[in-house]
Amino acid sequence: VLINYLRFKKSSQIMLIDSRVYLVSINLLGGQDNVVNITSQFSLKDPLSSSSKQVNIREVFHCQGLLLCTTEDNRLVVWNPCLDETTWIKPRSYYERSDIFALGKSSCNKYKILRVKHHEPCLVEYETYDFTSNSWSVVG
């Protein structure tokens, strides 16, 4: 990301501010007055709510236009904000606040999610989510 800043001096980035996702433009050509402008706010509606309540987002991970979001109430969603499409990912059992996630592509060019679970100081479990089968599998 820093290389992108140095090469182009102006960039669009995704930021998480107060549990909401924003697209911002950053202009580093302003000398001492570097400028950050909010371009747009994305709204993620809660499918469990009968109203149009927005989901509070805790973390956002990005891969080629898709966002993997963890929510304040420990849910996981893959979100395409440009198309306003969401896929809510169900856990094998439940998600924990300490879980670590990553979104990426496999060697077959298919999206996958990596989940790292810490059970004890020395016990770590890895899972991957396959969108083709809509299922988690334990790694190792």
C-alpha positions in Angstrom: 0.0 0.0 0.0 2.8 2.4 0.8 4.3 1.8 -2.7 1.0 2.8 -4.1 1.1 6.1 -2.1 4.7 6.9 -3.2 4.1 6.1 -6.9 0.8 7.9 -7.4 0.6 10.4 -4.5 -3.2 10.0 -4.6 -5.1 6.9 -3.7 -8.5 5.5 -2.7 -8.6 3.4 0.4 -11.2 1.7 2.5 -11.4 2.8 6.1 -13.3 1.6 9.1 -14.5 4.5 11.2 -16.9 4.0 14.2 -18.1 0.6 13.0 -18.9 1.9 9.4 -17.0 1.3 6.2 -16.0 4.4 4.1 -14.2 4.8 0.8 -11.8 7.7 1.2 -9.4 9.5 -1.2 -6.0 10.4 0.1 -4.0 13.1 -1.5 -0.4 13.3 -0.4 0.5 16.2 -2.9 -0.8 18.8 -0.5 2.6 19.3 1.2 1.8 19.9 4.9 -1.9 19.9 4.2 -2.3 16.3 3.1 -6.0 15.7 2.4 -8.3 12.8 3.3 -11.8 13.1 1.8 -14.6 10.7 2.5 -15.9 9.7 -1.0 -18.8 7.4 0.1 -20.1 5.4 3.0 -21.2 1.8 2.5 -24.2 0.5 4.3 -24.4 -3.1 5.4 -27.9 -4.0 6.4 -28.6 -6.6 9.1 -30.5 -9.6 7.7 -31.7 -10.5 11.2 -33.4 -7.2 11.7 -36.9 -6.4 10.4 -35.9 -2.7 10.1 -33.1 -1.3 8.0 -30.7 -1.4 10.9 -27.0 -1.4 9.9 -24.5 -3.9 11.2 -21.7 -2.7 13.4 -18.4 -3.8 11.9 -15.4 -4.7 14.0 -12.8 -5.6 11.3 -12.5 -5.4 7.6 -10.2 -7.5 5.3 -10.0 -6.8 1.6 -9.3 -9.0 -1.4 -9.8 -7.8 -5.0 -12.9 -5.7 -4.3 -14.5 -8.1 -1.8 -14.6 -7.3 1.9 -14.5 -9.8 4.7 -16.1 -8.3 7.7 -16.3 -9.4 11.3 -19.2 -7.8 13.2 -19.5 -6.6 16.8 -21.9 -9.5 17.5 -19.4 -12.1 16.2 -20.8 -12.8 12.8 -18.8 -13.1 9.5 -19.9 -11.7 6.2 -18.3 -11.4 2.7 -19.5 -8.2 1.1 -19.3 -6.8 -2.3 -20.1 -3.1 -1.6 -20.2 -2.1 -5.3 -22.9 -4.7 -6.1 -24.4 -4.6 -2.6 -24.2 -8.4 -2.4 -23.5 -10.2 0.9 -22.8 -13.8 1.9 -23.1 -14.5 5.6 -20.7 -17.3 6.6 -21.9 -19.7 9.2 -19.3 -21.1 11.6 -18.8 -24.8 12.2 -19.7 -24.1 15.9 -19.4 -20.4 16.8 -17.0 -17.5 16.2 -15.0 -16.0 19.0 -13.8 -12.4 19.4 -10.2 -13.6 19.4 -10.5 -15.4 16.0 -8.2 -14.1 13.3 -9.4 -14.1 9.6 -8.0 -13.6 6.2 -9.6 -13.5 2.7 -7.7 -14.7 -0.3 -7.7 -16.9 -3.4 -6.5 -20.5 -3.8 -4.2 -21.8 -6.5 -7.4 -22.6 -8.4 -8.3 -18.9 -8.3 -11.3 -19.5 -5.9 -11.9 -17.3 -2.9 -11.3 -18.9 0.5 -11.3 -17.7 4.1 -8.7 -18.6 6.6 -9.7 -18.7 10.3 -7.1 -19.0 13.1 -8.6 -20.0 16.5 -6.6 -19.8 19.7 -7.8 -22.2 22.3 -5.0 -22.0 24.8 -1.6 -20.3 24.8 -0.1 -23.2 22.9 -3.1 -24.6 21.0 -3.9 -23.1 17.7 -6.4 -24.5 15.1 -6.7 -23.5 11.5 -9.8 -23.7 9.3 -10.5 -22.8 5.7 -13.9 -21.9 4.3 -14.6 -23.0 0.7 -17.3 -21.0 -1.1 -17.9 -23.8 -3.6 -19.0 -26.2 -0.9 -20.1 -23.6 1.6 -18.2 -25.4 4.3 -15.3 -25.2 6.8 -12.5 -27.7 7.0 -9.8 -28.1 9.6 -6.3 -27.7 8.3 -3.5 -30.0 9.6 
